[in-house]
Amino acid sequence: MKHRVVLSSSAVSDINELFDYILAEAGERIARDYVGKLRDFLHRFDVFPNRGTLINSESNTRRIGYERRATVIFRVEDDQVTILRVYHRGRDIEL
């Protein structure tokens, strides 16, 4: 069964901030490539969504790394995966 993948408004903001940071540090091409690959990674949660580390069993909230640079926090509910946050590098994780 395929799951629907939804990005929360916080996750969208995280990704936009990440894009702006990479844009300033490395340029537009690299920022677009990295964020594009990250979005592809997130949308692949439609298949086998219960990966990563379970961090809250009551809400089925999980954590997984992306390219050793980002941490993705997500929740699996029925047929939907909600990407809650995308933390880049050393940012503090808030749930």
C-alpha positions as CSV (number, residue, x, y, z in Angstrom):
1,M,0.0,0.0,0.0
2,K,1.3,3.4,-0.9
3,H,1.1,6.2,1.6
4,R,0.4,9.8,0.9
5,V,3.3,12.1,1.9
6,V,2.4,15.6,3.3
7,L,4.8,18.3,4.3
8,S,3.8,20.3,7.4
9,S,4.1,24.1,7.2
10,S,7.0,23.9,9.6
11,A,8.8,21.4,7.2
12,V,8.2,23.7,4.2
13,S,9.7,26.6,6.2
14,D,12.7,24.5,7.2
15,I,13.3,23.5,3.6
16,N,12.9,27.1,2.4
17,E,15.4,28.3,5.1
18,L,17.8,25.6,4.1
19,F,17.6,26.6,0.4
20,D,18.3,30.3,1.3
21,Y,21.3,29.2,3.5
22,I,22.8,27.1,0.7
23,L,22.0,29.7,-1.9
24,A,24.0,32.3,0.1
25,E,26.9,29.9,0.8
26,A,27.2,27.9,-2.5
27,G,25.0,29.4,-5.2
28,E,21.7,28.7,-6.9
29,R,22.6,25.5,-8.8
30,I,23.9,23.7,-5.7
31,A,20.9,24.9,-3.6
32,R,18.4,23.7,-6.2
33,D,20.1,20.4,-6.6
34,Y,20.4,19.7,-2.8
35,V,16.8,20.8,-2.0
36,G,15.5,18.9,-5.1
37,K,17.2,15.7,-3.9
38,L,15.9,16.2,-0.4
39,R,12.3,16.6,-1.6
40,D,12.7,13.4,-3.7
41,F,13.9,11.6,-0.6
42,L,10.9,12.9,1.4
43,H,8.4,11.9,-1.2
44,R,9.8,8.3,-1.3
45,F,8.3,7.8,2.1
46,D,5.2,6.7,0.2
47,V,6.7,3.2,0.2
48,F,8.0,1.7,3.4
49,P,7.3,4.7,5.6
50,N,8.2,2.9,8.9
51,R,11.9,3.4,8.5
52,G,14.3,5.4,10.8
53,T,14.2,5.5,14.6
54,L,11.0,5.5,16.5
55,I,11.2,8.5,18.9
56,N,7.5,8.5,20.2
57,S,5.6,5.3,20.0
58,E,2.2,6.9,21.0
59,S,2.2,9.1,18.0
60,N,4.4,6.9,15.8
61,T,6.9,9.8,15.3
62,R,10.2,8.8,13.8
63,R,13.5,10.3,12.9
64,I,15.9,9.6,10.0
65,G,19.0,11.2,8.7
66,Y,19.6,12.5,5.2
67,E,23.1,12.6,3.8
68,R,24.6,13.0,7.2
69,R,23.6,16.6,7.1
70,A,19.9,16.8,7.9
71,T,17.5,15.1,10.3
72,V,13.9,14.5,9.2
73,I,11.2,14.1,11.8
74,F,8.0,12.5,10.5
75,R,4.8,10.8,11.7
76,V,3.1,7.8,10.1
77,E,-0.6,7.6,10.5
78,D,-2.8,5.0,8.6
79,D,-2.1,5.8,4.9
80,Q,-0.3,9.1,5.4
81,V,3.2,10.2,6.2
82,T,3.5,13.7,7.6
83,I,6.9,15.3,7.4
84,L,7.0,17.4,10.6
85,R,10.4,19.1,10.5
86,V,13.7,19.0,8.5
87,Y,16.7,20.1,10.7
88,H,19.9,20.9,9.0
89,R,23.2,20.1,10.7
90,G,23.5,21.3,14.3
91,R,20.1,22.9,14.8
92,D,18.3,22.0,18.0
93,I,15.5,19.5,17.5
94,E,12.1,20.6,18.8
95,L,9.1,18.3,18.7
